[in-house]
Amino acid sequence: MKVYIQTDIEGVAGVVFFENRKNDSAENLAHRLRVRKLLTNEVNAAALGAFDAGATTVLINDNHGCCDSIFIEQLDPRCEVIHGRSTAEHWLPELDELWDALVLIGMHAMAGTPKANLPHSQWLVNGGEYLLSEASMAAALAGDRGIPTVFISGDQFITEEVQQKVPAIGTAVVKKSLGPYQARSLVPERACALIRDGVRMALERRAAIAPFKIPGPVSLNLNESVRGNHNQQEGFSPVLSEDVKGSTMNEVFTELLARMPWFTTDITLPDGFEYP
């Protein structure tokens, strides 16, 4: 059994603020290292749950920020990790029809979700027929390939949203969001235990969890706050002047990424990029 783990950091127990990469103080550095440790522990718990369920391959996509946030030396040695600046055409590198299940760890609610902890990103499908978070977008891209999304961890808002789209999915609410920058978190040890057990049980019944499929043809755009995704007080508008249209979710998502000014694909030689 091959299990792909998609990760983020805002939905991890103990994380309540967006990462500040501009503050170079010792206090901020210590905080960033601390939350990355929390992320690493939850990801490792998910991997252990997968191996408990009989997984032979566990691939982790380090997908937060600079995509180098997980301390890979602290993971179970059976894991493999995708990390670093993406140069692939796909948001979920290496994910193809040969994978048996997708697991989502550290997920956050979509932008515009009142009282959710650190919500951002809202994908607009078919002019609003579907509104997707980063988590449900990952589920849709996997579902397009026939892969079920079997488990998600995060706050109560993101788990509820994804469960509405994938009713049989396993969930772990590792923190109760009290607002954009406040939460009632489980102690990390307990959060990790819930994740490990939850992933194991979800994988054991993966045959009963249907892939989340959005039938084509589809159109796609990304809603962005007027003042940036971390300041959502003034509403949202589509990033692209026209929706991307195509026959499948993977097709339109890949094309949308290619149109984004901050996303560069197919880099084969160094281009001057420096680690942020």
N, C-alpha and C positions, 0 to 999 in steps of 0.2 A: 504493500500500500504506500502510495506517494502522497505526502501532505505538504501543501504550500501555506506558509504563514505570512500574512500581510500585517504590517505593524505601523503604529503611530504612537505618539506619546501623550497627547492631550487627554486621552481616556484612561490613563493609568492611575491607580489608587495612589494618593499623595501628591498628585500634580494638580495645581489649581491656577497657575499663571502661564501665559504664553512665554516661550523661551525668548530671552532678550540677548541677541547676539552683538548688540552695539555697546553694551556695558562691559568694560574690561576689568572691573573691580574684582578683587579676590573673593569678596562675598558672592558676587554673581557667578563667578567661575565655580565656586564650591556648590552653589545651588544647582547649576546646570549638570555638574558631574553627579550630584545626588539623584536628580530625577532620571538621569540616564541609567543609573544603577537600578532604580525602581523599574524602569522599562525592561532592562535586561533580565531581571528576575521574573517578571510576568511572561516574557517571551520564552524563557527557559522552562517555566512551568508548563506552558502550552506544548512545547516540544516534548517534554517528559510525558505528558498526557497522550500525545500522539504515539510515542514509542510504547507506552503501556498498552495502547490499543492494537499494537502490531505493526505500526508503520516501519517500513524499511528505509524510506527516504524522507527526510524533513528538510525543506528548504525555506529559509527565513528571508523575507524581503525587508531590509532596513530602510524604511520609507519616510522617516521624519526628517524635516529640515534638510541638512546637508547630506542626509542618507549615510551617515557614519556615526550613529548615535548609540549603537548597541556594543557593549563590551564583549566581543566575540570570544575572548579567551575565558570568559566565565560561563559560556554555554556548554551544554552536553556535547562531548566530542563527536557524537554521531551526526550532529547538525552540519548543514552548509548554509552560508550567508551570502546574499547579494547586497553589496553596499557600495557607496560612492556615487559620484555624479552620473546620472543616467545619460547614456549615449545610445540607448535602444529606442526603437520606435514605439515601444509599448510601455505602459505604466507598471505592468506586472511582468517584468522580464522573465523569460524562460517558462511562463505558464502556457501550456498547450493542452491538447485533449488527453494526454497521457496521465494527467494528475487525477487523483481520486477524490480530493476534497480541498476546500479552502477554509482557513481559519483566520479570524480577524481579532487582533489583540491591540488594546490601547485606543479604541475608536472613540470619536467625538461626534456630537450632533452636527447637523448641517447648519449653515449660516441662517440667521433669522429665527432660530428656535429659542423662544423666550425662556429665560432662567436656566438654560442648559449651560454646562461648564465648558468654556472655551470653544463655542461653536464657530465653524467657518466652512466655507466651500458649499455651494449649492448648484447642482447640475440640473438643467432644465431640459427635459425630454419631451418631444412632441408638443412644444409650446406650453408645457405645464401639465400634461397628462400624468407625468411622473416627475416628482422632485426627488433627487437623489443626494444623499450625503456621500462623502468619500467611501464610507463603508458599503453602502448599498450600490454604489457605482462599481466597486470591486466585485461585489456579488453578481451584478449584471454582466460584467465582462467575463467572469468565470462561467456564469450560466449560459452565456452565448456559446461556450465551448462544451456545454454539457456537464460542467463540474458543479457539484452542490457546495454551497457555503454552509458549513455545519455548525459553526460556533462563533460567537462574538462576545467580547468583553468591553466594558466602558461604563458610562453613567446610565441612569434609567431612561433618558430621552433617546439615546442612540440605540439602545437595545430594543426599545419599544418600536422605533421606526423600522428597523431591519426585521423585527419579528412580524410586523404587519405584512412585509413583502415575502418573508420566508417563515411561514407559521411554525414549522417543526424545528427551527433552528435552536440549538442550545445556547444559553446565555449565562453570563456572570455579571451582575451589577456590582462592580467593585467600589463604587462610590455613589452616594446620593447627591446630585447637584442641588445646591441651594441658590445658585446664581452664577453669572458668568465667571466670577473669580472666587467662588466659595463652594466647598463641598464637604460632605460628611463621608470620609473615606474609611474603608476597612484597613486594618493594620496590614501591611504588605504580606506578612506570612499567611494570613487568612485569605487574602485576595489570591495569592498564588495557589493555595490549596484548592480554592473554588475553581480556578482556571484549569489546573491539572486534572481534577476529577471531571470537570465539565467537558473538556476536550476529549478525554477518554470515552466518556459515555456517548457523546455526540458522534464520534467516529464509529463506535460499535453499532450505532443504528443509522449510519449514513445512507443506507439503502432506502430508508423511509423519508429522507429529506430531499425534496425536489429542487433541482437547480432553479434559480431565479432568472427567468427568461423574459425579455422584452421583445415581442415579435417585430420584425421589420415590415415595411421600411420605417426608418426612424429619423428624427431630426434632433440635434443636440446643440446646446449653448451652455456657457458657464455664467451664472449670475454672480456679480461682484459688487461689493459695497462701493458707494460713491467715494468714500474716503479710505478704501482699503479693507481687506477682509477682517482685520482685527478691530475695526471701528464701524459698527453696523447701525448706528443711530439714524442715519439719513436715507435708508432704503437701498435698493439694489437695481442694477441694470445689467443687461447682457454684455459680456466682454466683446463679442464679435457682432458686427453690424448685421450679419445674416447667419441664421442657423446653418450648421453643417448637416447635410442630408446624405443618407446612404441606406444600404440594405440591411446592415447589422450594427449592433452596438459597438463591436470592436472596430468596424470600419469607420464609423463616424467619430469615435473617440480618438483613434489614431490620427485622423485628419484634423480634428480640432487641436490636438497637441501640436501638430506641425505648423499650425497657424499662430500659435502663441509666441509672442516676441521673446519671452524668457526661456523658451524650451528649444534646445538644439539637438537634433538627432544625427546619427550616422557619423560620429566623430571617430576617425581612425588614427589621427596623429594629434599630439598635444597642441592646444590652441591658445595657450597663455592663461588658462583658468587657474585660479589660486583658491585653495581651501578657505571658506569664509570664516 
